Amino acid sequence: MASVRIVDIKKSLDRNLILKGISLEIADGELVVLVGPSGCGKSTLLRTLAGLETPDSGKIWIGDRRVETLEPRDRNIAMVFQSYALYPHMNVRSNLAFALRLRGEDEAKIDTRVKEVAAMLGIDGLLARYPRQLSGGQRQRVAMGRALVREADVFLLDEPLSNLDAALRTQTRVEIKRVHTRLDATMIYVTHDQVEAMTLADKLVVLRAGEIMQVGSPAELYDRPANTFVATFLGSPPMNLVKCEVDGARIRSEAVNLPCPPSAREHSKVIVGLRPHDLVAALDELGTEGASATAPTEAEGTVQATVDAIEPLGWDANVHFQVAGEKVIARFDAPVARRLSEGQKLGLRVPAAAVHVFDAKTEKALSHGD
């Protein structure tokens, strides 16, 4: 395996700048996930690493070799595509062995390697079958296996689970994580699915419009988003954003009264970020008019809201609110949600540690809710 270093990579397609100076370091053995909305440049970056696209400028190292001018076959990378890309006229065994035979490996070594990888992925009983005889999940595991037999320096995976149903996505995601742990392989994985990104990554790279928004562990990006884009992209439901003004040690709007962290007190206009699971229904403090009966303490704040809709999810529920004309979602346990009804006015308690604050102009974090 090998480390990867990307320095100021730029790439244009049809005169549109797709990658705007990407720089990134990936350690040997890391599983790095590139995540972002469609069109953000994540697949273009992966294809540039693979040699399928040529950068306009910049440098790429795999290990101690500079590779941006090398042909794909000379980079010692293996790629798993969204479309599986299996040879339909070959059975599973031949699909797995193809790259090794192309390299002129000894047949005994090929047989041993194919059996090892097939057993690892649970497809050793499928070696005689053809792709048309396999389910989508089985085809994806064969595509994974065809990459793994090569013992490449770096494995590139371009949205490999997008063609699978929800249950298979979860199962195959677990298998990919298990394979990575077993091989300690350097993997770069592209997805637009933030659940895949959060559950798979050692390091998460969030991209937007050809630029890196933030890099770090999933926990770091979830707990300490650098800007409103990262804050709302990661998390389901996403973080709520509410425009407010700073009033000394408090943040206020028509319906909001929250503690203001010291780092944000010199700003006049801010955007408050609130995770749905951090909002607490003040059911026992409702006054006759539905407003919270007690003032917030220094260690907490309140948001006055009106129930707009309730989505039961079994053991919990998403509750949609209107807050002074803005939409806010809270995640409540089912017993709490069952006590609510559409049109009901409700005070939402917010612990001070749960309040994220962003600059209203730059949308960059001023406080991370800690």
N, C-alpha and C positions, 0 to 999 in steps of 0.2 A: 504494500500500500504506500501512499505518498501524500504529502501535503499539497495544497493548491494555493497559489498566490496570483491574484488578479490586480493589475495596476492601471487605473484610468482608461478602461476600455470604453470606446465610443463606437457606435454602429448606427448607420442610417439605412433605411429601406425606402425606396421611392422618394428620396429627398426629405423624408421625415426622420428626425433624430430619435431612434428607439432606445439606445443606451447612451446616457449622458455623463460618461466618465465614471464608470463603476470600478470601485476598488474594494477588495475583500480578501481576507486571509482565512483559509480553512486548514485546520490541523489534521495531521495524519490520524486516521481512524474516526474522524467526526462524521456524524450524520447531520448535514446542513440542509434545511428546507428553505427554498425560495418561494415566497408566498406573496400574492397580490392580486388585484382584479384583472380581468381580461384586458390585454393590451398594455400591461405595465412593463413588459420586456423580459419577463422571467424565462420564457421558453427560448427567446432569442439569445439570452445570455448562456443558457445551457447548450444550445446549438453552436455557439461561438466557442465554448469550451471543448466541444466534441470535434470541432473542425468543419462542421457542416455550414457554418457562416464564417466569413473572414472579417475581422474587425477593421474599422477605418483607421484606428490608432489604439495604442495601449499595448500592454505586455501581459503574458500569461506564463506562469511557471507551474509545472507538475513535478514535484520533487525538486531536483536541482537542474531540470531541463527546461529551457525556454521553448514553448511549443506553438505560439500563435501563428507561425508560418509553416508548421508541419502539416502533412496530410493526416486525415483521421486515423489511418492504419498505423501511423508511426507514433501515435500518442499513448498507446497502451491503455485506452479507456474502453469501457463497455457501456452500452446504452440500452435502456428498456423504454420502448415507445408506448404511447397511448393505444395504438392500434394492434399491439402484440407483434405484428410483422413476422409471423411464423411461415415457414415454407409449407404450402398445403399438400405437396406431393411427397413429403417426408414424414415418417412417423416421429413420435416424440424423441426416441433414442437418437435418430439421425439429426433432428433439429438441435438437440443438445450438443451433439458431437461435431456439428458442421464447422464451427470456427476452429476447433482443434485440428481437424483434418486439413483444413485450409492452411494451417501453419505447419503441417507435416509432422505432427506429433505421433509417437509410437502408438499403435492400436491398443496395446495392453494398458498404457497410461490413459488413453482416451476412455476405455471401458471402465477403469477404476474411478476416474474423475466423474464420469457421467453417473455412475452408481452412487457416489458420495453425494453429489448435488441433488439427485432425484430423491434420495432418502431424506435429505435435509428438508426438502420442500414437500415431502409427502406425495410425490408423483411417481414413486418407483413401481407402482402397479399399473402405470399408464404408458410405459415405454413403447409398447407395440401399437398403440393407437395413433390415429391421424388427427390433425387439428379439427377437422369437421366432426369428429366423434367426441370432442371435449366440450365441457361447459365453459362459460366465460371465465370463471374463477380458475379452472384448470388451465386454460390457455394462458392466463396471466402468470401463473406459477411456472409454466414451461418457458415463457418469455423471460422471467426472472432467472430461471435455471440456465438458459442459454447465455445470459450475461455472466453468471457466477462461475461457470466452468472455465472461463478464460483466465481467472486469477489476475485481473487487471489492476492497475495502480489506482484507478478511480472509477466508480460506478455512477452513471448518470441516469436518473429516472424521470421521464417527462410525463407527468400526470398519469401514472400507470393504472390507477384505480377508477378513472372517470367513466369507464364503460361498464362498471359492475353495479349491481343493485346494493342497497344499503347494508344488508346483512353480510354480503360477500366483501364489501369494502372494509367493514370492521374486522372480519376474519383475516383478510389478506394483509391489512395494516398491521395486525399483531404478528403475522408471519414475517413481514419485512423487518419489524423491530427485532424479532428473535434472531433472524439471519444476521442482521447487522451486529448484534451483541456477540453472536458466536464467531463471526469472522473478524470482528474489529476492523471492518472495512471503511475506507473513505467513500462516503456516498453523498451525492448532491441530488436533491429531490425537489421537483417542481410541482406545485399544486395551487389551485385557487381556493381550496377548501381549508378554512382555518382550523377545523377540528383535526384533520390530518396533520396540519402543520404543528399544532400544539401537542399532539400525542406522540409524534414521531421524532421531533427535532432535538438534537443536542444543542444546536445553534439555529436560531430563526432569523431570516433576513426578509424584512418587509419592504417591497418595492412599490413605487407609484410613479407612473409616467416616466420610466427609464431612470429613476433615481432611487437610491437606498434611503428609506425613511428611518430605519432603526435596525440594529443588530444586537442580539443577545440571546440568553436562554428564554424559553417560552414563559417561565415564571417572571423573569425580569421585564419582558415586554408587556405582559398582562398587568403586573403590579405597578410598573413605572413607565407608562407609555410616554414617548418623547414629544408627541404632538397629538392633535385630535384625530388625525387619520388613523394612526396606529391604535389609538384608544377605541375607536368605533369599529375597526376592522377585526380585532381580536375580541372574542367573547360572544356568547349567544344566550340571550339577546345582547345586542351591543350596548356599550356604555351610553347613557343618556347625556346629552349636552344641552345646557340651559344658559342663555345669555343673562348676565347680571352686572351689577355695579358694586364697587368696593366702597364701604362706608366705615372707615376706621378699622376696627377689628372684626367687622362682620361683612358678609357678602349678601346683598339684598336684591330683590326684584319685587314685583307686585305680589308674588306668591312664595318667595324664597327668603329664608333667614338662616344663614349658615355661618359658622366660624371661618374667619379668613386667616390662612397661615401667614406668618411674617414675611415670607418670600414674595407674597402677592400684594402686600398692603400699599405699595407705591404705585400700583396700577389702578386706573379709574374704571375701565371696562374689562371684564373677564368673561370667560366661558367656564362654567362649572361642569365637571364630569362626575356622574354618579352611576356606579355599577348597579344593575337591577337587583342583585342579591344583597346589596348593602342597605336598601331601603326597608324600613321597618314600619308596619302599619300601626298607628297609634289608636287602636280600636277602643282601648279602655279610657282614652282621654278625650273622646269626642264630646263637644258641648252640644247644646240643643240645636245650634245652627250647623253642626257638622264640622266646626273648626276645632283645632287643638285647644284644650282648656288651660294649658299651662305654657308659660314662655320657655323657649329653649335655654339650656344652660350653656356655659362657655365651651363645654366639651361635646356639644351636639348642636344640631340645627333642625329646622323643620321645612317641609315643602307642603304647601296647601294644594290639594289636588282633587279632581273630580273623576270618578270611575267612568271610563269610556267603553271598555269591553273586557271580558274575562275569557281566557283560553285555558280550560282545564287540561292538564297533562298527566293526570293520574295522581301521583304522590305530591305534585306541586302544580302551580299554575302561573302563567304570565298574565299580569293584570295591567291593562293599558289605561293611562290617565291623561287628562288634560290639565296642564299647569300653566295658567295665564296664557292660553292659546298655543302652548307648545306641547308636544307629545312626550310622555315619559312612560317607561315600562318598568314594572317591579316584578320580582320573582318571589312569590309567597308559597308557603306550605299550603296544601289543599284545605286543611281545616280553617285557615285564615281566609283564603279566597272564597270559601263557601259562605262566609259571613258578609260578603260584599254584594252589592247589586249595582247595575248600571245607573249612572246619575248621582250616586252617593258621593257626598263630600267627605274628604278624609285627610287627616294630617299624617304625613310621612316623616318619621324620625330618621335623622342621618347622623351617625357618629362622626366626630371631627376627623378621625383617622381615615374615613372613607371618602373625604372630599378631595377630588382632583381639581386643580385650577390651571387654566390655560390662558395665555394672552389673547385678547379678542382680535388683534390684528394679525399677529404672526401665527397664531394657533399652536405655539410651542408651549410646553409644560412649564408652569411656574412652581407647581407643587405636585407631588405624586400621591397624595392621599395617605401619607405616612407621617 
